[in-house]
Amino acid sequence: SDPTTTLLTIKHTHYVMKRFIFSMILLLSGLTLSAAEEPAKLETPTGTLYGTLAVPQEPSHTVALIIAGSGPTDRNGNSAAGLNTDCYRILADTLAAHGYASLRYDKRAIGESASACESEEQLTFDTYIDDAVAWANKLVADERFDRVVLIGHSEGALIALVAAQRSDAVCGVISLAGAGEPIDAVLMRQISAQSQEAAEACRPIVEKLKAGERVDEVPFYLQSLFRPSVQPFLISNMKYDPAQEASKLGKPLMIIQGTTDMQVTVDDARKLAAAAPKADLKIIERMNHVLKCCDTMSQQAQMFVYVNPTIALAPGLTEAIIEFFDKVD
């Protein structure tokens, strides 16, 4: 066999064993790795973005960049719209407990980064991609780190897939509950499930946006979805097909999907995996869209999880993520 490959295998095995023994010592002694949280900021031409860098006492040189999902979701996985999960904060704590630092940040126009976007109309999907690339490059400029894994959740999964292709700093991507179809197909699927009448009203609007054209007249009852100020974002988002981006990635990819997710399905994950046959596909039983355990698809049961930050991440999720990090580290 190739002696270089053999040497790397021996070194990796030795590293994994050291980490396993250290983890067992911590477990038996009742201790956990503590992480110091540092404020982080990224200067951009249109304003400053803010985040939190969680760094364990002896961090790996591989660091995670956690990219939030759609809507007004902040760096911790919460929003003023009623989402209160702390799922990204818990994920950061989990990574730190295994020796990995992470950066989570408020997206442009959200939370502490609100002033980085003067108006909704200025915001595009490409801006989010550019921000993720800039954060990744900033992380490797820190002497403590030399490679970045992008962890994108929901809409953030597509941002991660594209951003990873544009930064040499990125060594891998984890797609958490990422859609397998373009946003126009996702919108039509979700609207059709609610009302065929609404779907027919939306179809010509979606088709025009898909063609890159603005829609001047939108029925009042569809303003929340297609108001003029959000149309630039939708048009830019519709340019990207998650499956195509997964197929072009050329870097290690793990696709993780829960079975009780009401927003993204196991079929979405399988579409991504089919487009990227070398990717690792992990299906987490009973995990919902906010990465926590929910036994049913009941709206009431799901909402309880969406507003309870004390619930832990779904069993099996941590193991899958750390398995990926140990592989690329």
C-alpha atoms as one frame of an Amber mdcrd trajectory, in Angstrom:
protein
   0.000   0.000   0.000   0.980   3.667  -0.355   3.241   4.497   2.645   1.884
   8.059   2.848  -1.687   6.772   3.092  -0.639   4.212   5.701   1.088   6.900
   7.787  -1.937   9.195   7.601  -4.199   6.317   8.640  -1.993   5.546  11.653
  -1.907   9.232  12.659  -5.681   9.532  12.297  -6.288   6.363  14.331  -3.946
   7.623  17.054  -5.742  10.995  17.094  -9.194   9.399  17.337  -8.042   7.107
  20.173  -6.604  10.075  22.098  -9.873  11.955  21.702 -11.892   8.894  22.760
  -9.757   8.328  25.886  -9.950  12.022  26.791 -13.737  11.997  26.360 -14.043
   8.930  28.575 -11.949  10.598  31.299 -14.240  13.611  31.178 -17.334  11.421
  31.261 -16.133   9.355  34.227 -15.070  12.422  36.166 -18.341  14.244  35.504
 -16.514  17.105  33.775 -17.219  18.810  30.446 -15.080  20.870  28.167 -15.762
  24.538  28.785 -15.780  27.057  25.970 -15.004  30.743  26.137 -17.404  32.842
  24.086 -15.869  35.759  22.234 -17.723  38.499  20.363 -17.019  38.408  16.637
 -17.673  40.968  13.940 -17.314  41.156  10.186 -16.935  44.491   8.447 -18.692
  44.648   5.075 -19.193  47.491   2.571 -22.762  47.958   3.779 -22.342  47.494
   7.515 -21.048  45.270  10.294 -22.227  41.731  11.012 -21.985  40.364  14.548
 -21.614  36.877  15.922 -20.346  34.682  18.745 -17.169  32.614  18.558 -17.195
  29.697  21.014 -13.690  28.350  21.623 -12.912  25.329  23.857  -9.761  25.265
  25.967  -7.773  23.234  23.437  -9.534  23.702  20.112  -8.952  21.702  16.961
  -7.676  23.630  13.967 -11.003  22.812  12.297 -13.727  25.325  13.155 -17.458
  25.321  12.376 -19.405  28.168  10.803 -23.092  27.763  11.700 -25.409  29.332
   9.097 -28.976  29.993  10.227 -32.178  29.087   8.446 -34.761  31.292   6.773
 -36.692  34.207   8.200 -35.670  36.382  11.146 -33.720  33.570  12.822 -30.847
  34.814  14.955 -27.460  33.308  15.825 -28.961  31.129  18.575 -31.858  29.703
  16.556 -34.540  32.034  17.887 -36.723  34.735  16.366 -39.213  37.420  17.294
 -41.735  35.477  15.202 -42.110  33.032  18.106 -39.214  30.633  17.566 -37.398
  29.914  20.846 -35.180  26.863  20.456 -31.572  27.869  21.215 -30.695  25.071
  18.784 -27.587  26.798  17.383 -26.320  27.743  20.828 -26.768  24.142  21.965
 -24.998  22.954  18.811 -22.082  25.302  19.566 -21.871  23.947  23.129 -21.922
  20.399  21.792 -19.117  21.076  19.347 -17.053  22.715  22.098 -17.505  19.681
  24.330 -15.798  17.649  21.601 -12.960  20.124  21.096 -14.312  22.092  18.125
 -14.739  25.858  18.045 -17.687  27.399  16.216 -18.913  30.746  14.998 -22.609
  31.531  14.844 -23.803  34.911  13.651 -26.803  37.136  13.175 -27.592  37.335
   9.495 -27.716  40.688   7.783 -30.922  42.540   8.825 -31.355  40.276  11.884
 -30.548  40.833  15.562 -27.344  42.745  16.214 -26.632  42.761  12.455 -29.876
  44.601  11.678 -28.187  47.841  10.673 -26.145  46.082   7.964 -29.206  46.176
   5.725 -31.029  49.476   5.295 -34.059  47.979   3.573 -35.462  44.546   2.792
 -35.370  45.334  -0.914 -31.562  45.500  -0.818 -31.267  41.968   0.537 -30.557
  39.126  -1.885 -29.680  35.478  -1.471 -26.296  36.172  -3.041 -25.589  38.649
  -0.232 -26.048  35.851   2.297 -23.659  33.654   0.292 -21.055  36.436   0.148
 -21.374  36.920   3.914 -20.780  33.212   4.601 -17.691  33.227   2.368 -16.350
  36.308   4.147 -16.910  34.780   7.590 -15.140  31.556   6.529 -12.154  33.476
   5.188 -12.010  35.565   8.355 -11.931  32.422  10.500  -8.889  30.963   8.759
  -7.131  34.312   9.137  -7.243  33.541  12.878  -4.003  31.700  13.735  -5.967
  29.217  15.854  -7.776  27.780  12.827  -6.825  26.648   9.356  -9.972  25.054
   7.906 -13.720  25.553   8.196 -16.718  23.237   8.078 -19.910  25.016   7.054
 -22.978  23.795   8.959 -26.019  25.143   7.145 -29.504  24.677   8.547 -32.629
  24.786   6.359 -32.118  27.722   3.958 -28.608  27.968   5.386 -27.831  24.551
   3.887 -28.093  25.950   0.361 -26.035  28.986   1.360 -23.371  26.581   2.667
 -23.356  24.468  -0.506 -22.713  27.507  -2.697 -20.362  29.343  -0.326 -18.167
  26.250   0.066 -17.455  26.321  -3.672 -16.213  29.913  -3.403 -13.801  29.619
  -0.493 -10.613  27.571  -0.208 -10.977  27.919   3.557 -13.873  25.452   3.558
 -13.007  21.767   3.904 -16.511  20.340   4.155 -20.246  20.977   4.476 -22.981
  19.620   6.726 -26.503  20.110   5.388 -29.014  20.108   8.250 -32.625  19.827
   7.060 -31.742  21.308   3.689 -34.266  21.307   0.847 -33.605  19.096  -2.166
 -35.417  21.369  -4.637 -35.227  25.057  -5.619 -37.244  27.467  -3.466 -39.923
  27.907  -6.146 -40.679  24.178  -6.087 -40.655  24.168  -2.269 -43.064  27.113
  -2.133 -45.487  25.532  -4.589 -45.366  22.210  -2.749 -46.090  23.823   0.617
 -48.833  26.092  -0.726 -50.492  23.236  -2.631 -50.619  21.198   0.566 -52.619
  24.010   2.189 -54.917  25.075  -0.663 -55.139  24.269  -4.351 -56.908  27.575
  -4.929 -54.017  29.495  -3.368 -51.565  27.411  -5.376 -53.237  28.411  -8.644
 -53.061  32.075  -7.644 -49.379  31.731  -6.767 -48.283  29.796  -9.830 -48.042
  32.694 -12.337 -46.279  34.845  -9.734 -43.715  32.134  -9.011 -43.162  31.496
 -12.717 -42.492  35.168 -13.387 -40.091  35.448 -10.441 -38.334  32.280 -11.605
 -37.787  34.007 -14.960 -36.116  36.888 -13.113 -38.982  39.346 -13.491 -40.620
  41.474 -10.798 -44.382  41.188 -10.229 -46.117  44.524  -9.849 -49.562  43.342
  -8.823 -49.803  40.842  -5.986 -53.147  39.979  -4.324 -53.362  41.364  -0.792
 -53.627  37.883   0.729 -50.280  36.906  -0.862 -48.387  40.032   0.176 -46.626
  38.271   3.037 -45.063  35.845   0.550 -44.551  38.013  -2.530 -44.509  41.654
  -1.381 -42.430  43.828  -3.735 -39.613  44.318  -1.206 -38.948  40.575  -0.866
 -39.026  39.807  -4.583 -35.305  40.536  -5.213 -34.442  37.952  -2.568 -36.788
  35.354  -4.073 -35.523  35.961  -7.614 -31.910  35.533  -6.521 -32.761  32.438
  -4.454 -34.603  30.754  -7.327 -31.408  30.741  -9.392 -30.014  27.979  -7.220
 -30.963  24.291  -7.265 -29.722  22.566  -4.069 -29.236  19.222  -5.810 -27.152
  20.809  -8.563 -25.035  22.685  -6.021 -24.491  19.460  -4.061 -23.348  17.729
  -7.244 -20.819  20.509  -7.947 -19.416  20.728  -4.423 -16.282  18.587  -4.759
 -15.715  18.605  -0.982 -16.838  16.240   1.813 -20.568  16.543   2.425 -22.850
  15.127   5.102 -26.615  15.343   4.631 -28.652  15.067   7.826 -32.438  14.903
   7.910 -35.041  14.110  10.554 -38.109  11.927  10.080 -40.578  14.226  11.876
 -39.626  17.438  10.067 -42.762  19.309   8.970 -40.896  21.646   6.591 -38.290
  19.497   4.840 -38.661  15.798   4.136 -36.518  12.681   3.965 -37.190  12.755
   0.209 -35.377  16.111   0.075 -32.348  14.552   1.719 -32.426  11.618  -0.674
 -32.516  13.999  -3.673 -29.403  15.735  -2.379 -27.710  12.389  -1.756 -28.592
  11.143  -5.236 -26.957  14.240  -6.711 -23.835  13.753  -4.571 -23.280   9.982
  -4.330 -20.107  10.369  -2.235 -21.967  12.285   0.474 -22.780  10.709   3.836
 -26.545  10.524   4.371 -27.812  10.360   7.943 -31.524  10.003   8.713 -32.246
  10.858  12.343 -35.356   9.177  13.695 -37.889  11.518  15.359 -35.837  14.673
  14.684 -37.890  17.678  13.627 -36.938  20.846  11.738 -35.383  22.587  14.751
 -33.084  19.590  15.288 -34.869  18.273  18.359 -36.836  15.163  19.140 -40.568
  15.143  18.415 -42.456  11.859  18.321 -45.256  12.951  15.993 -46.119  15.352
  13.173 -48.871  16.821  15.344 -48.920  20.615  15.121 -49.388  20.917  18.879
 -46.499  18.591  19.694 -44.236  20.337  17.189 -45.036  23.821  18.497 -44.130
  22.749  22.027 -40.643  21.871  20.766 -40.377  25.102  18.738 -40.804  27.233
  21.865 -38.842  25.216  24.414 -35.107  26.043  24.482 -34.407  23.540  27.263
 -34.936  20.508  25.010 -31.696  18.822  23.946 -30.680  18.127  20.362 -32.155
  14.940  18.916 -30.362  11.700  19.849 -27.976  10.693  17.079 -27.436  14.200
  15.732 -24.348  14.975  17.795 -22.770  11.631  16.939 -23.299  12.211  13.203
 -21.832  15.725  13.287 -18.783  14.742  15.339 -18.200  11.743  13.086 -17.960
  14.137  10.140 -15.664  16.553  11.946 -13.338  13.759  13.052 -13.178  12.570
   9.449 -12.177  15.942   7.940 -10.092  17.155  10.895
